[in-house]
Structure formats: C-alpha cells, structure tokens
Amino acid sequence: MTAVHQAVTGGILLGECPLWSPAEQALYWIDIDGHAVHRHDPATGADELRPIGARPGCLALTPVAGRLLVATEHRLAWLDWSSGTLEPWLDLEDPSTGNRCNDGRVDPGGRLVVGTMWPDTSARKPSGALYRVAADGGVHTMLREVTVPNGLAFDEDRGLMYFADTPTETVLVADYDIETGERRNVRPFLDYGPLPGKPDGACLDADGCYWSASVYGWAVIRVTPDGRIDRRVELPVEKPSMPAFGGPDLSTLFVTSIGSAGSKPSAEGRDGFSPGDLMAIDMDVQGRPEPFFGSAGAPG
C-alpha cells in the first residue's frame, strides 16, 4: 500500500482545491465551510490561513506570487496573501440565485473555467452553470443546468478538457480549442457507476493521466488518456475531495478531504487520520505546473 502522510489535521470542515505554487514552494488550498484560504509549507510543516468571510470554491495562481484569484460565493475576488485583503472583482451570478462557486481551473490559454452550484448537494438541484472568464473580465457561459461541478482538468498536449457533474457519476471529456476556449465533441470518459465513490476534484500528471478523487470511495484513481484505470491509491479517509501534484519536483500528490461539512456525515478516519485532513503521498510520477490566470502557458 502506498504510504500516505498527514500534512495538516484538525478542525477542517470542507477541504478543497489544492494548488501548488512553484515560486513559493507552497501549497494553497481552501476550507469552503471554514471560510478560509490556507497556505501549507511542506518544508516546515507550517499551515497558515486567511479568513475571507465567505465560502471559497476554488483558487487560481497569478504571475504575482501571493496574489490569488478566488472564486467565492457568487463572485471572483483578488486575495493578497501578505495582507489578507480580499478585493471583489466581478460577479458571475446575481446573489439571488443562492448558488455558490465550486470547482475551477485555469485553462492553457490563461482563462478561469469555474462552476457554480446549489449549496445543499442533497437537493440535487441543477441550478448551477459552468463559466469561462477571461483576463479582461469577459464571462462566457459554457454550460447550464449543472448540479455539482467537479473534475475539471485540461490536457494541452492532446487538446482535451475533462469535467464531471458529480451526481451523474460520469467524467466527460471534450476537444478543447486553446485559442478560443470552446469545447466540442463532448463524450463519456469514465463511468463511475461500477466504481466505489463518485467523481470529485481531479488533476493531470505529466503523462496526461487523469487523477480523480473518489469521494465516498476512500481512494484516488488514475485513468490513462484512453480511459483505462491503471492505478488506485487507497486513502485513510472516506471523502477525498481533490488531488494536486506539488513539491520541488512535482512528485508529491496532495489530497484534500471533506470533514464534518457536507450533506452526509463522514465515516471515522483510519490509522489516526481524521475527516478533513490534508494528505501527502510520495509518488513515482510527476505532475505538471498549473497555468497562471491571464497568462497562456505554464509558469517557467
């Protein structure tokens, strides 16, 4: 069994969206129901947080270290890590919808693709949408009637976009035009029906394999570009929420998890782990750097 290490533990309600900053050699991540953005330094084990007074759904790096784009509630805002200042930028939806932002990721062209959802997942209410946001603030609606947007990942080499609406238990893949941000030829990639858990957050490794957090399934799985599951990493918590590669050579797989928040109580963790823990796993594969918002291509 692959060794899983406890990176951060204690009081985490709904961990999500781990995002490695190569410039800072640190991992940003969020606690949605804890209304906070975290920054974990694996070298020292330190974990700092910045309360933002609202539910963050996802993060994006920018070319300026320590300046993050945060999707929170119904809007996007800029977070300055050093001061903790959160500056509103633009609204994705009217707050009267009651939706909040969830999973999001910067595409290879430097745009943020982010989904919204009804906060009570047990309602299975398809009130959300998937948006593509450009650096100039232009917003394009890519998809409507979304329930729980998750599993976003982009394969620049193959021109692909991955996406999952969690209750459908299906990961979709589409051809993605990096120049225009348009997706076409949407098709099933992975059927979670016969698998333990459901598709939550995801990332890609350097070989273009798709790593999916199996929420309720105690694992993350790796899926090859042709849709074959070739690896399963068992985890000591029931609800892993999203993986991300980090570390000096991008060979550490960080995985967030859901704590006491959520529509269903979490099972007790195993081997001294607790629901909500941030986990770290030393891998024999590497990830790939995430693009900056507003800048095409990966950071150098």
C-alpha positions, 0 to 999 in steps of 0.5 A: 500500500502506498504510504500516505502522510498527514500534512495538516489535521484538525478542525477542517470542515470542507477541504478543497482545491489544492494548488501548488505554487512553484515560486513559493514552494507552497501549497494553497488550498481552501476550507469552503465551510471554514471560510478560509484560504490556507497556505501549507509549507511542506518544508516546515510543516507550517499551515497558515490561513486567511479568513475571507468571510465567505465560502471559497470554491476554488483558487487560481495562481497569478504571475504575482506570487501571493496574489490569488484569484478566488472564486467565492460565493457568487463572485471572483475576488483578488486575495493578497496573501501578505495582507489578507485583503480580499478585493471583489472583482466581478460577479458571475451570478446575481446573489439571488440565485443562492448558488455558490462557486465550486470547482475551477481551473485555469485553462492553457490559454490563461482563462478561469473555467469555474462552476457554480452550484446549489449549496445543499448537494442533497437537493440535487438541484441543477441550478448551477452553470459552468463559466469561462472568464477571461483576463479582461473580465469577459464571462462566457457561459459554457454550460447550464443546468449543472448540479455539482461541478467537479473534475475539471482538468485540461490536457494541452498536449492532446487538446482535451478538457475533462469535467464531471457533474458529480451526481451523474457519476460520469467524467466527460471529456471534450476537444478543447480549442486553446485559442478560443476556449470552446469545447466540442465533441463532448463524450463519456470518459469514465463511468463511475457507476461500477466504481466505489465513490463518485467523481470529485476534484481531479488533476493531470500528471505529466503523462496526461493521466487523469487523477480523480478523487473518489469521494465516498470511495476512500481512494484516488484513481488514475485513468490513462488518456484512453480511459483505462484505470491503471492505478488506485491509491487507497486513502485513510479517509472516506471523502477525498475531495481533490488531488494536486501534484506539488513539491520541488519536483512535482512528485508529491500528490496532495489530497484534500478531504471533506470533514464534518461539512457536507450533506452526509456525515463522514465515516471515522478516519483510519490509522489516526487520520481524521475527516478533513485532513490534508494528505501527502503521498510520495509518488513515482510520477510527476505532475505538471505546473498549473497555468497562471490566470491571464497568462497562456502557458505554464509558469517557467 
